Amino acid sequence: MIPLISSAGMISSNDFRTGTTIEIDGSVWRVVEFLHVKPGKGSAFVRTKLKAVQSGSVVEKTFRAGEMLPQALLEKSTLQHTYMEVGDYVFMDMSSYEETRLTAQQIGDSRKYLKEGMEVNVVSWNGNPLEVELPNSVVLEITETDPGVKGDTATGGTKPAILETGAQVMVPLFLSVGEKIKVDTRNDSYLGREN
């Protein structure tokens, strides 16, 4: 496993960046937004928006400038989604053949693009898997959509399509069932046909 953060220990609120992970009350929080504020009177502070990695809840929290907080040391490992069993998603480390099981709740929205055989990054904290990071784009087959009509062009508009994993994306009118397309997993957008 590769540590995402080089130095374990403490981090100053002055060093917050988007994506920084900190530990508060035994939970891991990721900095989503931060703003350093220096009022005319009083001492400086850092206003943040934090997202709980485990639950996904978002809170706004203010820290004194220079306040030291425990930094959450996360580990990232590349695993392959091998199969599902009783609602659990089973991933395998292809070098050690160790299995890791994650629930649908742990995976969250990412599961709509997850298919067997796909390699993903599993992020862990203190040996417990927290979340799954998909590749930025995936290639999936269209299983349901309205038929393409002769004369429909790439600039003519879009229609909904259901992909092999159950995800729904908007695609150009000329695409039909059975075609493979590339989809951006970060914003659910169609990127193009795949041969």
Residue, then its C-alpha position, 0 to 999 in steps of 0.5 A: m500500500i502506498p501512503l497518500i500523505s508523506s508525513a504522519g502527525m499534525i498539520s497546521s490549519n494554515d496548510f489546508r488545501t483542497g483534498t487535505t484529510i484530517e482526523i476529528d473525533g475519530s473520523v476522517w474529514r476531507v477539506v472541500e473548501f477553505l478560506h483564510v480570513k484576516p479580520g481588521k480586529g482580532s486574530a486570523f482564522v480559516r473557514t472550511k467546508l469538510k466532507a466526512v469520508q465515511s458518511g459523505s456528510v458535509v459540515e462547515k467548521t472554523f479553525r484558528a489560524g495555525e491551529m494544529l490538527p491530526q492529519a489522517l494518514l490514508e493508504k491507497s491500493t489498486l484492487q480488482h473488482t472480482y465479484m459480488e456476494v450477498g450485497d458485498y463487492v469483493f475486490m482482490d489484490m492481484s499480487s497477494y490475492e487477498e480479498t477486501r469486501l466493501t458494502a454498497q454504502q462504502i462504495g457510494d455512487s461509484r458503484k453505478y460504473l463498477k463492473e467485474g474485472m475493473e481495477v480501482n483504487v481502494v482508500s483505507w485508513n487504519g487498515n479499514p477500507l473507506e472509499v473506492e476511487l474509479p478511473n476518470s473514464v470507463v468504457l461501457e456498453i449501451t444496453e437500453t436506449d431509443p433506436g438511432v434514426k438515419g439522419d441523426t447527427a452528433t450535433g442534433g441533441t441527446k437521449p438517455a441511455i442505460l449502460e451495462t452497469g445500470a448507470q444512465v447517461m445522456v448520449p447523442l441521438f445516433l447511438s444505439v444498443g450494443e455500442k461501447i462508449k466512453v463515460d467521464t465518471r466524475n460528471d456522468s458525461y459522454l466522452g465518445r464512441e469506443n471501437 
